[in-house]
């Protein structure tokens, strides 16, 4: 079992984004951050992040049981949006990629 956190750098709209994949048992904690906010898998507590005024979005997988990697995160659909992400323009059922672009 891989127990090492993976940092993944990728580009969207000419901006470098940093994503993280952290193995926790049989699943991965997956999220990506921009200078404006965070998009993550179902394990991310976007409401708790709202208390710190961080725009945050929870994404559900487009297929399968969980978000396993950054590609799954980008292709997933927005399921939960906190107030600050909503004010930034993130909407329900956007793709994870669209949500990240909105939070740039």
C-alpha positions as CSV (number, residue, x, y, z in Angstrom):
1,X,0.0,0.0,0.0
2,X,1.3,3.4,-1.0
3,X,1.3,5.7,2.1
4,X,3.2,8.6,0.7
5,X,1.4,11.9,-0.1
6,X,1.6,12.8,-3.8
7,X,1.8,16.4,-4.9
8,X,0.6,16.9,-8.4
9,X,1.2,20.2,-10.3
10,X,-0.9,20.9,-13.3
11,X,-2.0,23.9,-15.4
12,X,-5.5,25.3,-16.0
13,X,-6.1,28.6,-17.9
14,X,-2.4,29.3,-17.7
15,X,-2.3,29.1,-13.9
16,X,-0.4,26.4,-12.0
17,X,-2.5,24.4,-9.6
18,X,-1.2,22.2,-6.9
19,X,-3.2,19.0,-6.1
20,X,-2.6,16.4,-3.4
21,X,-3.4,12.7,-3.2
22,X,-3.0,11.4,0.4
23,X,-3.6,7.6,0.9
24,X,-5.7,6.9,4.0
25,X,-6.4,3.2,4.3
26,X,-8.2,1.9,1.2
27,X,-9.2,5.4,0.0
28,X,-7.4,8.6,-0.9
29,X,-7.9,12.1,0.4
30,X,-7.8,14.2,-2.8
31,X,-7.9,18.0,-3.2
32,X,-6.5,20.8,-5.3
33,X,-6.0,24.4,-4.3
34,X,-5.9,27.7,-6.1
35,X,-5.0,31.1,-4.7
36,X,-8.7,31.6,-4.1
37,X,-10.0,28.3,-2.8
38,X,-10.1,24.6,-2.6
39,X,-11.8,21.7,-4.5
40,X,-11.8,18.3,-2.8
41,X,-13.2,14.9,-2.6
42,X,-16.0,13.8,-0.3
43,X,-13.8,13.7,2.8
44,X,-13.2,17.5,2.7
45,X,-15.4,19.4,5.1
46,X,-16.3,22.5,3.1
47,X,-18.5,23.9,5.8
48,X,-15.7,23.8,8.4
49,X,-13.5,25.7,5.9
50,X,-16.2,28.3,5.6
51,X,-15.5,29.2,9.2
52,X,-12.1,30.3,8.0
53,X,-13.6,32.2,5.0
54,X,-12.0,29.8,2.6
55,X,-14.1,29.1,-0.6
56,X,-14.4,25.3,-0.8
57,X,-16.2,22.8,-2.9
58,X,-16.8,19.0,-2.4
59,X,-16.9,16.9,-5.6
60,X,-18.6,13.5,-6.1
61,X,-17.1,11.0,-8.6
62,X,-18.5,10.9,-12.1
63,X,-18.1,7.1,-11.9
64,X,-17.2,4.6,-9.2
65,X,-17.4,4.9,-5.4
66,X,-14.7,7.6,-4.7
67,X,-12.3,10.2,-6.0
68,X,-9.0,8.3,-6.4
69,X,-6.8,10.8,-8.1
70,X,-6.6,14.3,-9.6
71,X,-8.2,13.2,-12.9
72,X,-11.2,11.9,-10.9
73,X,-11.4,15.3,-9.1
74,X,-11.3,17.3,-12.3
75,X,-14.0,15.0,-14.0
76,X,-16.2,14.8,-10.9
77,X,-19.3,16.9,-10.3
78,X,-19.7,19.6,-7.6
79,X,-21.9,18.2,-4.8
80,X,-21.5,20.7,-1.9
81,X,-20.5,24.4,-2.1
82,X,-19.8,26.6,0.8
83,X,-21.0,30.2,0.9
84,X,-17.7,31.8,-0.2
85,X,-17.3,29.4,-3.2
86,X,-20.9,30.1,-4.2
87,X,-20.2,33.9,-4.0
88,X,-17.2,33.3,-6.3
89,X,-19.5,31.8,-8.9
90,X,-19.2,28.0,-8.3
91,X,-22.5,26.2,-9.1
92,X,-24.0,22.8,-8.4
93,X,-23.1,20.1,-11.0
94,X,-20.1,22.0,-12.4
95,X,-17.2,19.7,-13.1
96,X,-14.3,19.8,-10.6
97,X,-12.2,21.5,-13.3
98,X,-14.8,24.2,-13.9
99,X,-15.0,24.8,-10.1
100,X,-11.2,25.2,-10.0
101,X,-11.2,27.6,-12.9
102,X,-13.9,29.6,-11.2
103,X,-11.8,29.8,-8.0
104,X,-8.8,31.4,-9.8
